[in-house]
């Protein structure tokens, strides 16, 4: 996803909701910010968190998507219902 935002007068930058949702960032999550020699900036979670609920506990990695076991169980329950 590509989007453009203006930096506020105080230097703040708000990440759009769709961008945060796409990478699993939730309010209260800590992020690491790195600058690159080409002038680009990398923002990523400081610690892994569930893509769906933001929990940092009981995580598994499924096809490069970090998810907690609670959310995985909820998804499996819904999948089982649709397969009946």
C-alpha atoms as a printed R data frame, in Angstrom:
   type eleno elety resid chain resno       x       y      z
1  ATOM     1    CA   UNK     A     1   0.000   0.000  0.000
2  ATOM     2    CA   UNK     A     2   1.203   3.497 -0.786
3  ATOM     3    CA   UNK     A     3  -0.235   6.647  0.737
4  ATOM     4    CA   UNK     A     4   0.844  10.235  1.390
5  ATOM     5    CA   UNK     A     5   0.553  12.179  4.658
6  ATOM     6    CA   UNK     A     6   1.675  15.607  5.833
7  ATOM     7    CA   UNK     A     7   3.853  16.028  8.872
8  ATOM     8    CA   UNK     A     8   2.165  18.208 11.532
9  ATOM     9    CA   UNK     A     9   3.680  21.484 12.747
10 ATOM    10    CA   UNK     A    10   4.973  19.695 15.858
11 ATOM    11    CA   UNK     A    11   6.705  17.039 13.732
12 ATOM    12    CA   UNK     A    12   4.152  14.284 14.371
13 ATOM    13    CA   UNK     A    13   3.033  11.865 11.695
14 ATOM    14    CA   UNK     A    14  -0.098   9.748 12.009
15 ATOM    15    CA   UNK     A    15  -0.078   6.360 10.327
16 ATOM    16    CA   UNK     A    16  -3.378   5.798  8.511
17 ATOM    17    CA   UNK     A    17  -5.673   3.171 10.012
18 ATOM    18    CA   UNK     A    18  -5.482   0.990  6.892
19 ATOM    19    CA   UNK     A    19  -1.663   0.973  7.056
20 ATOM    20    CA   UNK     A    20  -1.693   0.059 10.763
21 ATOM    21    CA   UNK     A    21  -4.255  -2.676 10.165
22 ATOM    22    CA   UNK     A    22  -2.289  -4.105  7.244
23 ATOM    23    CA   UNK     A    23   0.773  -4.687  9.432
24 ATOM    24    CA   UNK     A    24  -1.016  -5.414 12.714
25 ATOM    25    CA   UNK     A    25  -0.163  -2.259 14.679
26 ATOM    26    CA   UNK     A    26  -2.559  -1.288 17.457
27 ATOM    27    CA   UNK     A    27  -2.777   1.738 19.775
28 ATOM    28    CA   UNK     A    28  -0.290   1.225 22.579
29 ATOM    29    CA   UNK     A    29   2.065  -1.003 20.550
30 ATOM    30    CA   UNK     A    30   5.712   0.048 20.598
31 ATOM    31    CA   UNK     A    31   7.497   0.436 17.262
32 ATOM    32    CA   UNK     A    32  11.116   0.563 16.151
33 ATOM    33    CA   UNK     A    33  11.994   3.333 13.688
34 ATOM    34    CA   UNK     A    34  15.093   2.975 11.521
35 ATOM    35    CA   UNK     A    35  16.530   5.341  8.948
36 ATOM    36    CA   UNK     A    36  18.261   4.027  5.854
37 ATOM    37    CA   UNK     A    37  21.178   5.533  3.923
38 ATOM    38    CA   UNK     A    38  18.875   6.163  0.932
39 ATOM    39    CA   UNK     A    39  16.615   8.394  3.078
40 ATOM    40    CA   UNK     A    40  13.863   5.835  3.596
41 ATOM    41    CA   UNK     A    41  12.394   5.054  6.998
42 ATOM    42    CA   UNK     A    42  11.423   1.617  8.303
43 ATOM    43    CA   UNK     A    43   8.765   1.348 11.019
44 ATOM    44    CA   UNK     A    44   8.108  -2.087 12.495
45 ATOM    45    CA   UNK     A    45   6.735  -3.525 15.729
46 ATOM    46    CA   UNK     A    46   9.280  -3.463 18.574
47 ATOM    47    CA   UNK     A    47   8.000  -6.852 19.693
48 ATOM    48    CA   UNK     A    48   5.821  -9.279 17.744
49 ATOM    49    CA   UNK     A    49   2.071  -8.840 18.326
50 ATOM    50    CA   UNK     A    50  -0.997 -10.664 17.039
51 ATOM    51    CA   UNK     A    51  -2.097  -9.262 13.675
52 ATOM    52    CA   UNK     A    52  -5.736  -9.340 14.785
53 ATOM    53    CA   UNK     A    53  -5.912  -8.330 18.456
54 ATOM    54    CA   UNK     A    54  -2.483  -6.837 19.200
55 ATOM    55    CA   UNK     A    55  -1.640  -9.262 22.006
56 ATOM    56    CA   UNK     A    56   2.073  -9.957 22.518
57 ATOM    57    CA   UNK     A    57   1.373 -13.293 24.253
58 ATOM    58    CA   UNK     A    58   1.069 -16.917 23.017
59 ATOM    59    CA   UNK     A    59   2.084 -16.120 19.444
60 ATOM    60    CA   UNK     A    60   2.528 -18.397 16.453
61 ATOM    61    CA   UNK     A    61   3.726 -17.535 12.965
62 ATOM    62    CA   UNK     A    62   1.569 -18.805 10.103
63 ATOM    63    CA   UNK     A    63   2.841 -18.023  6.597
64 ATOM    64    CA   UNK     A    64   4.635 -14.915  7.959
65 ATOM    65    CA   UNK     A    65   1.517 -13.713  9.779
66 ATOM    66    CA   UNK     A    66   1.905 -13.459 13.545
67 ATOM    67    CA   UNK     A    67  -1.251 -14.532 15.362
68 ATOM    68    CA   UNK     A    68  -2.027 -15.436 18.972
69 ATOM    69    CA   UNK     A    69  -3.455 -18.824 19.848
70 ATOM    70    CA   UNK     A    70  -6.752 -17.232 21.018
71 ATOM    71    CA   UNK     A    71  -7.358 -15.624 17.616
72 ATOM    72    CA   UNK     A    72  -6.257 -18.810 15.846
73 ATOM    73    CA   UNK     A    73  -8.834 -20.791 17.830
74 ATOM    74    CA   UNK     A    74 -11.570 -18.261 16.972
75 ATOM    75    CA   UNK     A    75 -10.701 -18.528 13.279
76 ATOM    76    CA   UNK     A    76 -10.676 -22.326 13.387
77 ATOM    77    CA   UNK     A    77 -14.080 -22.325 15.108
78 ATOM    78    CA   UNK     A    78 -15.544 -20.194 12.289
79 ATOM    79    CA   UNK     A    79 -13.902 -22.358  9.627
80 ATOM    80    CA   UNK     A    80 -15.294 -25.515 11.222
81 ATOM    81    CA   UNK     A    81 -18.812 -24.001 11.207
82 ATOM    82    CA   UNK     A    82 -18.619 -23.138  7.504
83 ATOM    83    CA   UNK     A    83 -17.421 -26.652  6.626
84 ATOM    84    CA   UNK     A    84 -20.403 -28.334  8.307
